[in-house]
Amino acid sequence: MSAQLIAPAVAVHASFLAAMDEFLAEGADSVQGSSMAHELRTWRGRWATADGFAEYVGTVGGVMDHERPDGVVPLSTRWWVDGDTYLGRIAFRHRLTPSLLTWGGHIGYGVRPGARRRGHATAMLRAALPVAHHELGIDPVLVTCDDTNTASRKVIEACGGIFEDQRDAKLRYWIPAAAATAGQQPQRHI
């Protein structure tokens, strides 16, 4: 797999639009509290043009303030691409609020529907851990998933996630980013 994490870039415009159509078809614009849903609702009418997409890339390419019910946190985004093909994205929340501690964690990720079940989510999360550790100083990294999302649970565990607990419908995992970056196997709770 030659895919890699990059800062958002205009070079993937066409495949990005196709990916957003895939997300829309599965109802991603109606997911409560999702930054993807917010962006679909906010930018969908503008990112079809080259200028609108360039404005969008400029906005998500830096550190953004991400509004949460219990506060604002800095948010950085990287895209998972193969050449000029957009495959998915990772959002890094630089710090945790009480709701992020339960619901969202430090990292949120999504693979476009047409590219799922090919190992992209695992590879993308693995590639994100050095960014979290070295660039953002986050270690350990909290990653959560719905208790019904078996695929995401397997991705998190394959990347060294150590299960802590379940809060409401969310499973909470901590990944020691420094150890994962160095290729060490974290100790697991039994």
Secondary structure as UniProt FT lines:
FT   STRAND          4..6
FT   HELIX           10..12
FT   HELIX           13..25
FT   TURN            26..27
FT   HELIX           28..30
FT   TURN            32..33
FT   HELIX           35..43
FT   TURN            44..48
FT   HELIX           50..60
FT   STRAND          64..68
FT   TURN            69..70
FT   STRAND          71..82
FT   TURN            83..84
FT   STRAND          85..93
FT   HELIX           98..99
FT   HELIX           100..104
FT   STRAND          107..111
FT   HELIX           113..115
FT   HELIX           120..130
FT   HELIX           131..135
FT   STRAND          141..146
FT   TURN            147..148
FT   HELIX           150..158
FT   TURN            159..160
FT   STRAND          162..167
FT   TURN            168..169
FT   STRAND          170..175
FT   HELIX           177..181
FT   TURN            182..183
//
